[in-house]
Amino acid sequence: MTARHQANGAIERLRENLQGLKGRKGIIGYILRGSDAASIDLKDSSKIVDYAVLSATALEEGAKVAKTCGIGAVSSSVLEGENMKILLVTVDDHRLSVFMKKTVDHNRLCAELNLA
């Protein structure tokens, strides 16, 4: 099996695991972006643009800070605000942002999504 097929399989498993987040307490939604498509599931569809901009900005700025500080590529990070937080993960050439209430255990979520 080629590396590309393995990567595609990993992304498909991730997509399946993300379906389990629907309706889960404390989860606001997620955005999974690849090079040519995105999967979006947010409880409040009127905020898709807001969350997409937040996600893209957080990922880009995190990469800039990592480069400036010389820590190498960032594979995951958590941005925490007053009431919510965002789990930002890079999986192959896909970028995942999971939006959640601050009380959700993001480490447990990573394990459940097989990201840990």
C-alpha positions, -999 to 999 in steps of 0.1 A, spaced: 0 0 0 14 34 -9 18 63 15 -10 82 -4 -34 53 1 -25 51 38 -31 88 42 -65 86 24 -75 57 47 -65 78 78 -86 107 66 -116 85 59 -114 70 94 -111 105 108 -142 116 89 -161 86 103 -149 94 138 -160 131 134 -195 120 126 -197 107 162 -193 143 174 -227 153 162 -250 162 190 -223 155 216 -225 177 247 -201 206 246 -191 202 210 -199 232 189 -187 217 156 -158 211 134 -141 220 101 -119 195 82 -102 212 53 -82 195 26 -65 209 -5 -97 208 -26 -127 204 -2 -139 209 33 -163 191 56 -181 214 80 -205 205 108 -215 234 131 -245 236 153 -250 272 143 -247 273 105 -250 311 105 -215 313 120 -197 291 94 -178 321 80 -168 333 114 -155 299 125 -137 293 92 -119 327 95 -110 319 131 -98 285 122 -76 296 93 -62 326 112 -53 305 142 -36 278 121 -16 304 101 -5 325 131 4 293 150 27 283 121 43 318 120 50 317 157 65 283 155 87 294 126 98 325 144 106 306 176 123 278 156 102 250 172 95 232 139 61 223 123 32 224 147 10 193 145 -16 203 170 -25 232 193 -53 244 215 -66 279 215 -85 286 246 -108 316 252 -131 327 280 -159 303 271 -147 280 244 -116 265 229 -105 252 196 -84 220 189 -63 226 158 -47 195 143 -28 189 110 -33 154 96 -13 148 64 -24 177 41 -57 182 60 -64 207 87 -89 199 114 -105 225 138 -128 212 165 -148 240 183 -159 231 218 -170 245 252 -141 251 275 -152 223 298 -146 196 271 -115 174 277 -96 180 244 -70 153 253 -98 127 256 -113 139 224 -79 135 206 -77 99 219 -113 92 207 -106 106 173 -73 86 171 -53 118 169 -32 111 200 
